[in-house]
Amino acid sequence: MSPISDRPGDRAALERLLGGPAISWLVGRVRDRILAADGASLAGVVRLDSPTVEQRAAATKLVGLPRRSGESLRLDLADVEEVLRRGPWPAGLADAVVTLTGPVIDQLAERAQEAADWAQAASGLRDVAAPIPGLEQWWDQWCRSGKLKRAAHSEAIRLGGSPGPDVAARLVDELARVMVALPAKGVPLAVFARQTLGGAHALDESRPLGRLARATVAAAFGSTTSRELSARGAWASAGVVMSNVSSTVLTLGVVGGNGAAKGSLTGGLDALGVATASTLEAMRTARAPVILTLDQVRSGGIPALPATGVVHVCENPTVVEVVGTRWAAQPADGSFGAGPVLVCTSGQPSTAVMELLELLTAGGAECRYHGDFDWAGLHIARVVQSRVGWTPWRFSAADYRSAADEGDSAVRLSGRPVDAPWDAGLTPAMAETGMGVEEEAVAELLADDLVGPSE
């Protein structure tokens, strides 16, 4: 209910009668009754127990002396209504209170309307989902779990606007356009996005719509055992291919060859496999890092390490650079063995990183992991651990305390703590000090492990 500005009334007199702190209790009681009255005159008696002298005086000023005395203060709203209508505020008590305190909002009705708006936004996919077995039920559950609201919130942040059902409705409309065009026939994701939504990056995983579409595509086209597909797997199930050259992995010392062709470096490989194997061997001989694309990882030119082998994993490219430089300076007489096998996640691991680690460890080789001692670093470590089992490589609570004690290498932690399943003491130790240690600070120490101390 809102005040009507063109109604006659003496605002100053109204303020004197109902605007002071001594009568605020009455104003509050009236606000609570306005919605129930639904426009009718307010009636009934309100009572205030143990009123102060000031509260009694304010009530007397409003309606005169009480009809009966007592410890409590009783006011008949019909009397107040009459005083206002005959005096300073002909519009009545309810309008007077709204004028003084602002509109009275029906919160139940407002919440009901908001729920209806969200339901309407979600319904935009219903016609598309209905013909696909199980998708309608999945979509309903997905929306009920709050994920559509989270997607709309992320999209609003990306665009610098306010989250709400209108943002969700636009996302769902775009999602419906995507789903109508599926399945496709081997079209690249960027081309598909441009064809359906007008922008090559509209379905990038970095965007809320890209993640929303990937989850929906996985539910619609993935098998019942693969509803949580990776982005690549989800789109592939619907006939859309992601770029195999944009997913890369930085490596050092990875062996090239065909594990199925004994005695031959390139036997049985196609041209890409031969090129990959030859490149890896050339770069390993040069003791230099190399970046592999996902196509190269899948080419067959990289054999699994033997069961006695070890692959080390780091998070930051600087570690690869330090190790490579140290290794290149070592004597070429093989005194330090065949050299290290080092894979870098370069922050969040790409598909190429994960598939290379799975490939290298498929024969039982050990994987050892190190990353940043901060919450993001622990999260990345957990992501890798979910696909490839590893043992800590100087990545324990004791290692953290040793690195943090250096002082100048520590940085202040930010964000929410992340558990470290490989060492129950690591997260508490980091939370206690409130400081993180970037991997670059211990790069020389890691290089000592892999190629020996510097000359």
Salt bridges, closest charged atoms under 4 A:
GLU15 OE2 - ARG11 NE 3.24
ASP49 OD1 - ARG47 NE 3.29
ASP79 OD2 - ARG67 NH2 2.88
GLU81 OE2 - ARG85 NE 2.87
GLU82 OE2 - ARG86 NH1 2.97
ASP95 OD1 - ARG7 NH1 3.10
GLU136 OE2 - ARG126 NH1 3.43
ASP140 OD1 - ARG126 NH1 3.14
GLU155 OE2 - ARG158 NH2 3.04
GLU155 OE2 - ARG170 NH2 3.10
ASP173 OD2 - ARG177 NH1 3.84
GLU174 OE2 - ARG170 NH1 3.56
ASP204 OD2 - HIS201 ND1 2.87
GLU205 OE2 - ARG214 NH2 2.31
GLU281 OE1 - ARG284 NH2 3.11
GLU355 OE2 - ARG298 NH2 2.74
GLU358 OE2 - ARG387 NE 2.78
GLU366 OE2 - ARG368 NE 3.14
GLU432 OE1 - ARG401 NH2 3.37
GLU439 OE2 - HIS370 ND1 2.88
GLU444 OE1 - ARG326 NH2 2.49
ASP448 OD1 - ARG326 NH1 2.69
ASP449 OD2 - ARG394 NE 2.59
